[in-house]
């Protein structure tokens, strides 16, 4: 879990600092492109002992059909993308109805939303460009809205998502605005709200770089190789 006192991202790199922290110039070459979503898929794959390499490759190729929960989550993200300063009670997005009347909480939504970013790492597989998009950003504070049926704090502790975005945007804090909902068909009643904040820490860039390098090696071996053999 992240240290409570945020590390100084602008400090001089200590011994063993990552290439990214030291400002190493990445060689001019076509980089492998990975998304923060890919990185999180890799983490889930590592944690599932029954998952096979093919399972991971299907996720990386985005060949998995979206589940109803995924579709609801995308609509939920759209809701906040277009949210103004007015209170949200009931809102319909992409055929999904969201009811917020069961919770009495004021949710602050930063004005800068859907901000894209990228960071490039030098890895043994060559340069890797990690890309992503945060839901909202205010100064050095990132917010990400999540929709879930069950509140499980543990699932966020080991996440590579918040670590990657703190590195990518050189931010200090990342808050998950987790909304717990009850599903009835395409109607979702929000029943609770669980904010969860993580902080940057010394060595966070090395943790992200290590995971990026591991995933890049798999992509180069099993995805780029296959694409070349098939003439793509």
trRosetta pair geometry for C-beta under 8 A, 3 or more apart (Angstrom, degrees):
i j d omega theta_ij theta_ji phi_ij phi_ji
1 157 5.5 -52 -89 -156 89 101
1 198 7.6 -132 -167 -125 74 100
2 198 4.6 108 13 -171 140 88
2 199 4.6 173 132 59 131 66
2 200 6.9 -33 -157 -71 131 3
2 201 4.9 -169 -154 -26 78 122
2 204 7.6 19 -118 -91 103 120
3 6 7.5 163 87 -86 93 25
3 7 7.1 82 55 -44 128 88
3 199 6.4 -84 80 87 55 116
3 201 4.1 119 20 -115 100 118
3 202 7.5 14 15 17 145 78
4 199 6.3 84 -147 30 23 151
5 199 7.3 156 86 136 7 152
6 172 4.6 3 -141 -157 167 92
6 173 7.2 -87 -77 -59 134 73
6 199 4.7 -118 -80 180 83 108
6 200 4.6 54 -152 58 94 87
6 201 7.0 -104 -138 -72 43 47
7 11 7.6 -94 166 18 85 127
7 200 5.3 -104 39 126 84 93
7 201 4.9 88 -21 -169 114 22
7 202 4.1 161 -114 -56 141 58
7 203 7.6 163 -62 15 169 57
7 204 6.8 -177 36 -3 136 109
8 11 3.9 81 98 -31 115 111
9 170 5.2 166 127 -154 158 88
9 200 6.4 -34 -56 156 107 157
13 17 3.2 -49 -175 -24 116 175
13 18 7.9 -127 -140 41 132 51
13 21 4.6 124 -103 128 120 112
13 22 4.9 -63 9 -81 165 76
14 17 5.6 131 55 -54 51 100
14 202 7.5 24 14 -167 134 121
16 206 7.3 15 143 -98 90 153
17 21 4.3 -107 175 85 110 133
17 22 5.3 128 104 -51 118 96
17 205 7.8 26 -169 75 79 124
17 206 7.2 -131 -155 -61 38 112
18 21 4.7 99 56 4 80 100
18 22 7.0 -158 93 0 43 89
18 121 7.8 -46 167 -136 124 104
18 205 4.7 -135 34 119 140 104
18 206 4.4 -170 -53 -85 110 69
18 209 4.6 147 -145 5 140 158
19 22 5.8 -65 -147 45 32 106
19 24 4.0 -52 -171 27 92 139
19 121 6.9 110 71 -161 110 70
19 122 4.6 -72 117 48 158 111
19 209 7.1 150 37 -147 84 152
20 23 7.8 37 174 -66 30 29
20 24 7.3 -61 -64 33 24 92
20 119 6.8 45 -143 165 134 118
20 120 7.9 172 -107 88 100 48
20 121 5.5 -46 -60 -109 116 79
20 122 7.7 -178 -57 17 68 79
20 167 7.4 36 129 -177 150 121
20 205 5.1 -141 80 179 121 125
20 209 5.8 -160 1 -77 122 127
21 205 4.9 146 -55 76 101 154
21 206 7.5 -32 -14 -50 129 80
24 122 5.6 -68 102 7 127 143
26 29 8.0 -107 150 34 92 87
26 31 7.5 17 152 -85 143 119
26 120 5.2 -79 -14 130 162 124
26 121 7.6 113 -92 121 129 13
26 122 4.9 -165 -110 -73 83 92
26 127 4.3 83 178 -106 127 122
27 122 7.4 92 5 -122 81 110
27 126 7.7 -86 63 -149 112 75
27 127 6.5 -150 57 -38 71 113
29 126 5.6 -96 101 -163 141 117
29 127 5.7 152 64 18 96 111
31 120 6.2 -92 -109 -135 160 112
31 126 6.8 -172 -124 130 53 100
31 127 4.0 -72 -103 106 99 98
31 128 5.7 154 -174 -109 104 16
31 129 4.4 97 110 -17 144 95
32 125 6.3 -1 -9 121 145 119
32 126 6.4 115 -13 80 99 104
32 127 7.3 172 21 96 70 52
32 128 4.7 -24 66 -112 97 79
32 129 7.2 -178 83 25 44 69
32 216 5.1 132 76 -139 153 100
32 219 5.7 122 -164 98 135 137
32 220 6.5 -80 -82 -64 143 91
32 224 7.4 -86 -107 -51 105 136
33 128 7.7 163 -88 -163 20 62
33 129 5.1 -20 -108 68 69 102
33 131 6.5 3 -167 -2 96 118
34 38 4.7 -121 -166 75 86 142
34 39 6.3 89 149 -52 121 87
34 128 6.0 3 11 -178 113 109
34 129 7.3 161 30 83 64 51
34 130 5.4 -24 77 -107 92 68
34 131 7.4 166 87 22 41 74
34 212 6.5 173 61 -141 148 86
34 215 6.1 96 -125 110 154 129
34 216 6.8 -101 -33 -78 137 81
34 219 7.1 -138 -78 -35 107 159
35 38 4.6 111 54 -2 72 98
35 39 7.2 -132 101 -3 46 84
35 130 7.3 116 -130 -163 16 61
35 131 5.3 -44 -107 72 68 83
35 132 6.0 121 -167 -82 75 69
36 39 5.4 -49 -152 34 39 116
36 40 6.5 38 150 -17 67 103
36 130 6.7 77 -67 174 68 100
36 131 7.3 -112 -15 94 79 40
36 132 3.6 32 -7 -93 123 130
36 160 7.5 -167 -163 115 78 92
36 161 5.7 87 163 -127 114 69
36 164 4.7 170 -123 101 105 148
36 165 6.6 31 -120 -56 157 85
36 168 7.6 -72 -70 -28 124 150
37 40 5.8 -55 -148 38 33 109
37 41 6.4 38 150 -22 65 103
37 132 7.5 150 -17 -114 73 90
38 41 5.5 -53 -150 34 32 114
38 42 6.5 37 150 -22 64 103
38 59 7.8 144 -127 126 62 96
38 60 5.7 59 -135 -122 103 81
38 215 6.7 128 138 170 103 148
39 42 5.6 -50 -154 31 33 115
39 43 6.8 35 147 -20 63 101
39 130 7.0 26 -44 -140 134 118
39 160 4.8 -117 139 112 109 137
39 161 7.4 155 86 -77 107 55
39 164 5.8 116 77 -63 159 151
39 208 7.9 5 -162 -152 153 82
39 211 5.9 78 -157 131 104 122
39 212 6.7 -33 -105 -85 119 69
39 215 6.3 -126 -108 -11 64 163
40 43 5.4 -46 -151 31 39 115
40 44 6.6 39 152 -16 66 101
40 159 6.6 -1 -121 -157 106 85
40 160 5.5 -161 -85 57 63 97
40 161 5.0 15 -76 -57 127 96
41 44 5.8 -53 -150 38 33 110
41 45 6.2 38 150 -23 65 107
41 56 6.9 133 140 -144 102 73
41 59 4.4 -180 -169 140 140 138
41 60 6.6 -179 96 -69 145 66
42 45 5.5 -54 -148 35 31 116
42 46 6.5 33 154 -21 64 103
42 56 6.8 57 -107 -147 60 119
42 160 7.6 -10 67 25 98 156
42 211 6.8 142 98 -179 134 100
42 214 7.3 141 170 99 140 105
42 215 4.6 -70 -92 -94 161 120
42 218 7.8 161 -121 39 118 147
43 46 5.8 -53 -151 33 31 111
43 47 6.5 24 154 -15 64 109
43 158 6.9 172 -177 128 130 100
43 159 7.1 129 102 -137 166 41
43 160 5.0 -178 -48 -5 140 116
43 211 7.2 -7 -70 -148 93 137
44 47 5.8 -61 -150 39 32 109
44 48 6.3 22 156 -15 68 111
44 51 7.9 99 127 -40 76 167
45 48 6.1 -64 -145 38 29 104
45 51 5.1 -135 -147 116 67 150
45 55 6.6 165 -124 101 104 105
45 56 4.4 47 -125 -90 158 106
45 59 7.2 -150 -61 33 120 147
47 158 7.8 122 -77 98 135 146
48 51 3.8 68 97 -14 116 116
48 55 7.9 -81 90 109 136 153
51 55 4.5 -113 -165 72 89 151
51 56 6.8 91 151 -46 118 84
52 55 4.9 114 55 -4 68 99
52 56 7.6 -131 102 1 46 83
53 56 5.7 -54 -158 35 40 111
53 57 6.3 37 149 -19 71 106
53 218 7.7 -156 -147 -154 102 118
53 222 6.9 -140 168 -120 122 167
54 57 5.6 -55 -144 38 35 111
54 58 6.3 42 155 -24 67 102
55 58 5.9 -53 -153 30 29 112
55 59 6.8 25 151 -15 61 105
56 59 5.8 -59 -156 36 35 110
56 60 6.2 30 152 -17 70 108
56 218 7.2 -35 123 159 141 150
57 60 5.6 -54 -143 39 34 111
57 61 6.2 26 158 -12 67 108
57 222 6.1 -101 -92 131 126 127
57 223 6.6 177 -137 -75 100 98
58 61 6.0 -62 -146 43 27 103
58 63 4.8 -91 -161 62 75 110
58 64 5.7 92 140 -54 103 86
59 62 7.4 28 179 -77 35 38
59 63 7.9 -89 -64 41 18 74
59 64 5.8 7 -98 -15 61 128
60 219 6.9 -155 -177 -98 153 96
60 223 6.7 -93 114 -76 136 147
61 223 7.5 -176 -69 -125 95 119
66 70 4.1 -130 -163 90 92 131
66 71 5.3 110 134 -55 126 83
66 74 7.7 -20 -157 -13 150 134
67 70 4.7 101 51 3 72 101
67 71 7.2 -136 96 -3 40 86
68 71 5.6 -55 -147 37 35 112
68 72 6.2 36 154 -20 67 105
68 183 7.8 101 128 -162 124 149
69 72 5.7 -53 -147 37 32 112
69 73 6.3 36 152 -23 64 106
69 147 8.0 -169 -170 104 79 101
69 149 7.3 -79 -116 -19 122 111
69 183 8.0 -80 -93 -71 79 154
70 73 5.5 -53 -149 34 31 115
70 74 6.6 33 153 -20 64 102
71 74 5.8 -51 -151 32 32 111
71 75 6.6 30 152 -15 64 105
71 94 7.7 -138 174 122 90 131
71 96 7.4 167 129 -56 89 131
72 75 5.8 -57 -150 39 33 110
72 76 6.1 38 150 -25 66 107
72 96 5.5 145 -124 -128 71 151
72 147 6.2 -118 125 108 99 146
72 183 7.3 -79 -83 -108 168 118
72 186 7.7 -169 -92 -144 100 64
72 188 6.1 111 -162 -50 130 143
73 76 5.4 -52 -145 34 32 116
73 77 6.5 35 153 -21 64 101
73 146 7.6 -16 -138 -153 109 56
73 147 5.1 -164 -106 50 71 111
74 77 5.7 -50 -151 31 33 112
74 78 6.7 35 149 -19 63 103
74 94 7.3 -26 103 52 96 164
75 78 5.5 -51 -153 33 36 115
75 79 6.6 47 146 -30 64 98
75 93 4.3 152 -175 101 92 105
75 94 4.3 -132 -107 50 108 118
75 95 7.5 -104 -104 56 149 64
75 96 4.1 113 108 34 163 136
75 98 7.8 180 121 -39 107 117
76 79 5.5 -44 -156 21 35 118
76 80 7.1 23 153 -8 63 101
76 93 7.4 159 -71 63 26 139
76 96 7.5 -67 -51 108 69 147
76 98 6.6 116 -106 -84 81 145
76 145 6.8 -143 139 127 102 117
76 147 4.3 137 -5 -32 177 140
76 179 7.4 -159 -165 58 138 133
76 188 7.7 -46 -78 71 113 158
77 80 6.2 -60 -156 40 34 102
77 81 6.2 42 147 -29 67 107
77 135 6.8 -121 -144 -111 93 109
77 145 6.5 162 -106 75 63 109
78 81 5.3 -51 -145 31 35 119
78 82 6.5 9 164 1 67 107
78 93 5.0 166 87 -179 116 139
78 94 6.5 91 44 -15 155 118
79 82 6.8 -81 -160 46 22 90
79 83 6.4 42 146 -54 64 101
79 88 7.5 86 166 -145 113 148
79 91 5.3 110 -139 114 117 143
79 93 4.9 -124 -69 -25 86 152
79 98 6.2 -14 -94 27 164 153
80 83 5.0 -31 -142 -3 41 125
80 109 6.2 -165 -163 -126 96 135
80 113 7.3 -163 133 -144 86 140
80 135 6.4 13 106 -173 134 119
80 136 7.6 -94 149 -36 118 121
80 145 4.9 130 -15 11 166 160
81 113 5.8 165 -133 143 58 134
81 114 5.5 44 -130 -46 106 125
81 135 7.7 -111 -77 -152 75 78
83 88 6.3 -45 -131 -63 118 129
83 109 5.6 67 91 46 128 176
88 91 5.8 -32 -160 -29 104 127
88 98 8.0 -6 161 106 119 115
88 100 5.2 68 112 19 89 156
88 107 7.9 -34 32 47 116 123
89 99 7.7 -12 156 -152 59 57
89 100 5.7 -133 -143 61 25 97
89 101 5.5 39 -163 -71 85 89
90 97 7.0 -7 -170 -173 95 93
90 98 7.0 163 -153 86 48 55
90 99 5.4 -5 -107 -109 85 65
90 100 7.1 -153 -69 22 39 78
90 101 7.0 -10 -55 -31 86 106
91 97 7.6 163 86 -153 39 51
91 98 5.1 -13 62 59 85 102
91 100 7.7 28 6 -9 98 111
92 95 7.5 9 -179 -112 97 8
92 96 6.9 167 -154 82 60 41
92 97 5.0 -22 -100 -100 85 70
92 98 7.5 177 -85 17 35 71
93 96 5.7 -22 69 60 71 92
93 98 7.1 3 16 -2 101 115
95 186 5.9 -50 141 -179 85 151
96 186 5.2 -123 -110 179 59 92
96 187 7.8 164 -166 -91 60 28
96 188 6.6 10 178 3 106 111
97 186 6.4 87 14 121 82 82
97 187 4.6 -17 68 -113 110 74
97 188 7.0 168 86 26 56 65
98 181 7.7 -66 -135 -119 87 143
98 188 5.3 -15 -109 70 68 100
98 190 6.6 39 -176 -31 91 106
99 102 6.9 63 123 -7 98 97
99 187 7.0 24 -11 -178 113 95
99 188 7.1 -175 23 93 76 49
99 189 4.6 -23 66 -113 115 68
99 190 6.5 -161 87 15 56 76
100 103 6.1 -63 -174 44 72 97
100 190 4.9 4 -109 43 59 132
102 189 5.8 62 -5 171 139 102
102 190 6.2 -179 53 84 102 62
102 191 5.4 -33 111 -110 142 51
103 190 5.6 -61 -2 118 122 103
103 191 7.0 124 -56 174 99 14
103 192 6.4 148 -94 -107 121 22
103 193 5.5 99 -166 -18 154 107
105 193 5.0 -106 44 38 163 150
107 177 6.5 86 -152 -158 116 139
107 193 7.0 -131 -81 -145 112 152
109 113 7.4 4 167 -78 103 124
109 136 6.1 -153 -172 -88 70 168
109 143 7.3 -148 -134 91 51 153
110 113 7.0 155 88 -67 80 76
110 136 4.1 147 56 159 102 116
110 137 6.1 -142 113 72 151 18
110 138 3.7 -138 -129 -43 129 108
110 141 7.2 172 -72 93 144 100
110 143 5.8 157 4 17 112 125
111 136 7.8 122 49 -156 19 109
111 138 7.1 90 28 -94 73 98
112 115 5.7 23 153 -53 102 129
112 136 6.2 127 84 -160 59 67
112 137 4.7 -49 93 65 118 81
112 138 6.5 161 31 -77 101 55
113 135 6.3 -28 -150 162 84 53
113 136 4.6 -26 -102 -95 74 82
113 137 7.8 173 -86 16 30 68
114 133 6.0 1 -162 175 59 117
114 134 7.8 -171 -117 81 15 49
114 135 6.9 -6 -68 -143 53 35
114 136 7.8 2 -19 -74 46 57
115 133 6.6 165 79 -155 35 68
115 134 5.3 -11 58 54 91 93
115 136 7.6 91 1 -129 104 23
115 137 5.1 -41 23 7 148 128
115 169 7.8 71 108 -102 127 133
116 131 7.2 -7 -170 -172 96 96
116 132 7.4 170 -149 95 58 37
116 133 4.8 -31 -95 -98 64 89
117 131 7.3 169 91 -151 46 56
117 132 6.0 -16 62 66 85 79
117 133 7.3 152 17 -93 71 40
117 134 7.0 21 6 -8 119 99
117 165 7.6 106 59 -137 137 71
117 168 4.6 116 120 154 130 117
117 169 5.5 -92 -96 -71 171 85
118 129 5.6 3 -176 -177 123 97
118 130 6.4 159 -155 82 66 49
118 131 4.5 -21 -99 -100 98 72
118 132 7.4 149 -87 20 53 63
118 168 6.9 -61 -141 -149 5 112
119 129 7.6 162 82 -152 30 56
119 130 5.4 -15 61 59 79 100
119 167 6.3 -98 29 126 171 97
119 168 4.7 -138 -16 -115 119 69
120 127 5.5 2 -177 -173 113 106
120 128 6.8 160 -154 80 62 42
120 129 4.9 -28 -97 -97 86 68
120 130 7.4 175 -90 16 32 71
121 127 7.2 155 80 -154 42 57
121 128 5.0 -15 59 60 92 96
121 130 6.7 37 -4 -12 107 111
121 208 7.9 -157 -71 118 143 91
121 209 5.1 170 -140 -127 139 87
121 212 5.1 98 41 102 155 149
121 213 7.1 -107 128 -59 135 81
122 127 6.0 -34 -102 -97 56 68
123 126 6.6 -6 67 57 81 29
123 127 7.3 132 23 -112 78 17
123 128 5.2 19 7 -6 128 118
123 209 7.4 -176 -84 -175 94 83
123 212 6.4 -136 -68 114 139 94
123 213 4.0 -179 -139 -110 119 85
123 216 5.1 99 93 61 158 153
123 217 7.8 -124 151 -48 127 81
124 213 6.3 70 20 -161 87 112
124 217 6.9 17 77 -82 107 106
125 128 6.9 51 78 -57 107 111
125 213 6.9 159 10 -152 102 65
125 216 4.1 -172 55 132 145 109
125 217 5.2 -154 -56 -81 129 56
125 219 7.6 97 165 64 160 91
125 220 4.6 -161 -153 -21 123 148
126 216 7.6 -148 54 168 71 132
126 220 7.5 129 22 -91 107 139
128 212 5.3 165 99 164 147 113
128 213 7.4 -160 5 -85 148 49
128 216 4.7 -93 -85 -88 139 140
130 164 6.4 -121 157 -160 140 117
130 168 6.8 -118 103 -88 108 114
130 208 7.7 -102 19 164 177 114
130 212 5.8 -77 -65 -114 128 131
132 164 6.5 115 -25 125 157 120
132 165 6.2 -108 106 -89 149 87
132 168 6.1 -141 45 -35 118 177
134 137 5.5 76 95 -53 139 101
134 142 5.1 -87 -155 -149 144 113
134 143 7.7 103 168 58 105 45
134 144 6.5 -95 -156 -79 76 92
134 165 5.6 108 -84 -151 110 132
134 169 6.7 -18 -23 -36 145 149
135 142 8.0 107 47 178 76 82
135 143 5.9 -79 81 101 108 72
135 144 4.8 134 11 -120 120 51
135 145 5.3 172 -166 11 168 83
136 142 7.3 145 85 -160 54 52
136 143 4.5 -12 67 59 104 102
136 144 7.8 -171 30 -72 74 39
137 141 7.2 151 -157 82 52 51
137 142 5.5 -19 -103 -104 77 68
137 143 7.6 -162 -73 21 33 73
137 169 6.5 -130 -121 -166 139 157
137 171 7.3 -120 -138 -91 104 137
138 141 5.0 -18 68 64 85 101
138 143 7.6 27 6 -8 100 108
140 169 7.9 163 -140 127 58 101
140 170 7.4 -68 -128 115 100 68
140 171 4.6 157 -172 -145 66 64
140 172 4.2 54 135 5 122 98
140 173 7.0 89 121 20 82 74
141 171 6.6 151 -74 -168 14 117
141 172 6.8 -35 -75 60 61 90
141 173 4.9 -5 -121 65 77 103
141 174 8.0 174 -163 -82 52 31
141 175 7.0 12 -178 -1 96 110
142 162 7.8 168 85 -140 129 77
142 165 5.6 170 163 137 173 127
142 166 7.1 -132 16 -80 136 64
142 169 6.4 122 -68 60 125 148
142 171 5.0 74 -23 133 105 173
142 173 6.9 -168 32 98 70 56
142 174 4.6 -12 69 -113 110 72
142 175 7.0 174 91 24 56 67
143 174 7.9 169 -84 -161 26 51
143 175 5.0 -20 -110 69 71 99
143 177 5.8 26 -174 -18 104 113
144 161 7.5 173 154 142 179 126
144 162 7.6 -131 15 -89 140 85
144 165 7.7 149 -51 19 130 171
144 174 7.0 10 0 -177 111 94
144 175 7.3 172 25 88 68 50
144 176 5.5 -32 72 -110 95 60
144 177 6.9 -179 82 22 39 77
145 177 4.7 -29 -104 72 66 108
145 179 6.9 10 -170 -5 91 110
146 176 5.6 -3 2 -170 125 102
146 177 6.9 161 21 79 71 52
146 178 4.6 -18 69 -110 111 69
146 179 6.8 177 88 24 54 69
147 179 5.3 -22 -106 70 64 100
147 181 5.8 -5 -166 5 95 128
147 188 7.1 15 -168 171 132 157
148 151 6.6 126 93 -82 125 48
148 152 7.6 -119 161 20 152 83
148 178 6.2 -15 18 -168 118 101
148 179 7.4 147 25 78 67 49
148 180 5.9 -37 78 -107 81 62
148 181 7.2 141 71 23 30 81
149 180 7.1 64 -166 -159 16 74
149 181 6.4 -61 -95 71 53 68
149 182 7.4 86 -137 -103 81 36
149 183 6.3 -48 -98 -9 114 110
150 180 7.4 27 -133 -135 8 107
151 178 6.6 115 -123 131 89 133
151 180 5.0 -47 -53 -82 101 131
151 192 6.8 -52 -49 90 140 133
151 194 5.4 114 -138 -19 127 156
152 155 4.7 63 103 -8 109 110
153 156 6.3 -66 -170 34 47 106
153 157 7.0 57 142 -41 75 99
153 194 7.5 -121 -83 164 89 141
153 196 6.4 167 -135 -107 90 145
154 157 5.6 -41 -155 7 45 119
154 158 8.0 12 168 2 68 96
155 158 8.0 -76 -169 40 28 87
155 159 7.4 52 142 -58 60 103
156 159 5.2 -31 -157 -14 48 128
156 162 7.4 56 -177 -14 91 132
156 176 5.7 -94 -134 -5 149 161
156 178 7.8 -106 -52 -61 146 137
156 196 5.7 92 93 109 159 150
156 198 7.7 -150 148 -42 105 125
159 162 5.4 74 94 10 115 93
159 163 7.1 174 106 -1 67 92
160 163 5.4 -65 -153 48 46 114
160 164 5.6 49 152 -28 79 108
160 208 6.8 127 -162 -115 95 75
160 211 5.5 -132 -124 121 142 172
161 164 6.0 -59 -147 34 23 108
161 165 6.5 12 161 -10 62 109
162 165 6.0 -58 -144 41 31 106
162 166 6.2 35 158 -22 65 106
162 174 4.0 165 -152 100 100 151
162 176 7.3 -77 -73 -48 126 98
162 198 4.8 77 144 56 150 142
163 166 6.0 -57 -149 34 28 110
163 167 6.6 23 155 -13 63 107
163 198 7.9 -65 -63 130 63 145
163 204 5.6 -157 -153 -167 92 99
163 207 5.9 -73 -176 97 148 121
163 208 5.3 -172 133 -70 106 101
164 167 5.9 -61 -154 39 30 109
164 168 6.0 30 153 -23 68 112
164 208 5.2 137 -95 -132 64 125
165 168 5.3 -50 -134 38 35 114
165 169 6.0 2 174 10 69 109
165 171 6.9 -12 134 32 81 129
165 174 5.9 111 82 -108 116 135
166 169 7.0 -70 -137 53 19 85
166 170 7.8 47 166 -125 53 10
166 171 5.0 -105 -132 65 60 88
166 172 7.5 99 -146 -84 104 3
166 173 7.9 16 -108 -96 112 1
166 174 5.5 -96 -61 -35 100 121
166 198 7.6 -101 -49 106 139 104
166 200 4.8 178 172 -85 135 94
166 204 6.2 -42 94 151 125 151
167 170 7.4 12 -171 -75 27 48
167 204 6.0 -160 -67 122 99 103
167 205 5.1 130 -125 -100 122 73
167 208 5.0 -108 0 18 159 162
171 174 6.7 100 101 -63 131 81
171 200 7.0 169 96 -46 56 122
172 199 6.6 -16 164 -147 69 78
172 200 5.5 -92 -140 10 42 115
173 197 5.6 -8 -172 -169 113 109
173 198 7.0 153 -156 80 62 43
173 199 5.6 -27 -102 -101 73 66
173 200 7.5 -97 -64 -10 37 80
174 197 7.0 153 80 -153 42 59
174 198 5.0 -16 61 60 94 94
174 199 7.9 -169 22 -75 73 23
175 195 5.8 -9 -174 -168 112 97
175 196 6.8 151 -156 76 62 40
175 197 4.4 -23 -98 -96 84 82
175 198 7.8 179 -80 20 38 63
176 194 7.8 -3 106 104 99 84
176 195 7.1 159 83 -155 57 45
176 196 4.6 -7 54 59 103 96
176 197 7.7 -158 22 -73 65 36
176 198 8.0 45 -11 -5 94 100
177 193 7.2 -22 -173 -164 79 99
177 195 5.7 -14 -108 -103 60 79
178 193 7.2 143 82 -162 56 48
178 194 4.3 -27 72 69 110 94
178 195 7.2 178 23 -84 77 25
178 196 6.3 22 -4 5 120 109
179 190 5.1 -42 -178 -135 114 115
179 192 7.6 160 -158 85 48 49
179 193 5.7 -17 -106 -106 67 73
179 194 7.9 -175 -76 25 23 72
180 190 7.1 108 74 -158 47 64
180 191 5.5 -60 102 64 95 88
180 192 4.2 5 46 58 120 94
180 193 7.3 -140 16 -68 82 28
180 194 6.6 58 -27 -5 106 109
181 188 4.3 15 172 -179 142 104
181 189 6.2 150 -158 73 80 39
181 190 5.1 -45 -95 -96 88 52
181 191 6.4 142 -118 6 31 84
182 188 7.0 152 70 -157 41 56
182 189 4.7 -16 55 59 97 97
182 191 5.5 63 -19 -31 102 126
183 187 7.5 137 -159 80 47 53
183 188 5.6 -19 -99 -103 64 79
184 187 4.8 -22 71 68 90 102
184 188 7.8 174 27 -82 65 34
184 189 7.3 29 7 -7 108 103
190 193 7.3 32 168 -63 115 85
200 204 5.5 -98 -157 -2 75 159
201 204 5.3 118 58 -51 68 105
203 206 4.9 -49 -163 37 70 116
203 207 6.2 75 140 -26 83 96
204 207 5.6 -52 -153 32 37 114
204 208 6.6 31 152 -14 67 104
205 208 5.8 -56 -149 39 34 107
205 209 6.0 35 154 -21 68 110
206 209 5.6 -54 -139 40 31 113
206 210 6.2 38 157 -26 64 103
207 210 5.9 -51 -150 29 27 112
207 211 6.9 20 155 -11 60 106
208 211 6.0 -60 -153 39 33 107
208 212 6.2 34 151 -21 68 109
209 212 5.5 -54 -144 38 32 114
209 213 6.2 34 156 -21 66 105
210 213 5.9 -56 -150 34 28 110
210 214 6.5 27 153 -19 63 106
211 214 5.7 -53 -148 35 33 112
211 215 6.4 25 157 -12 66 108
212 215 6.1 -61 -147 41 28 105
212 216 6.0 31 155 -24 65 110
213 216 5.7 -53 -142 35 28 114
213 217 6.6 34 156 -25 62 102
214 217 6.0 -54 -158 27 29 112
214 218 7.1 25 148 -14 61 104
215 218 5.7 -54 -156 35 40 112
215 219 6.3 38 149 -19 70 106
216 219 5.5 -54 -145 38 35 112
216 220 6.1 34 157 -19 68 106
217 220 6.0 -53 -144 37 28 109
217 221 6.2 20 159 -13 63 113
218 221 6.0 -64 -145 42 27 106
218 222 5.8 -23 175 22 67 116
218 223 7.7 52 129 -5 68 102
219 222 7.0 -76 -124 54 17 79
219 223 4.7 -37 -158 36 62 125
219 224 6.3 62 144 -16 74 97
220 223 7.4 -16 -50 51 11 82
220 224 5.1 -23 -137 33 44 129
220 225 7.1 69 153 -31 49 92
221 224 7.8 55 6 45 15 89
221 225 5.9 -11 -177 -8 29 133
222 225 6.5 -21 -90 40 12 111
222 226 6.5 11 171 -17 45 115
223 226 6.0 -53 -142 35 23 107
223 227 6.5 24 155 -20 59 107
224 227 5.5 -54 -147 35 33 113
224 228 6.5 33 155 -19 66 103
225 228 6.0 -56 -153 34 29 109
225 229 6.4 26 152 -17 65 108
226 229 5.7 -55 -146 37 33 111
226 230 6.2 21 158 -11 67 111
227 230 6.1 -64 -146 43 28 103
227 232 4.3 -79 -166 64 83 118
228 231 7.7 42 180 -71 31 23
228 232 7.5 -82 -65 51 23 74
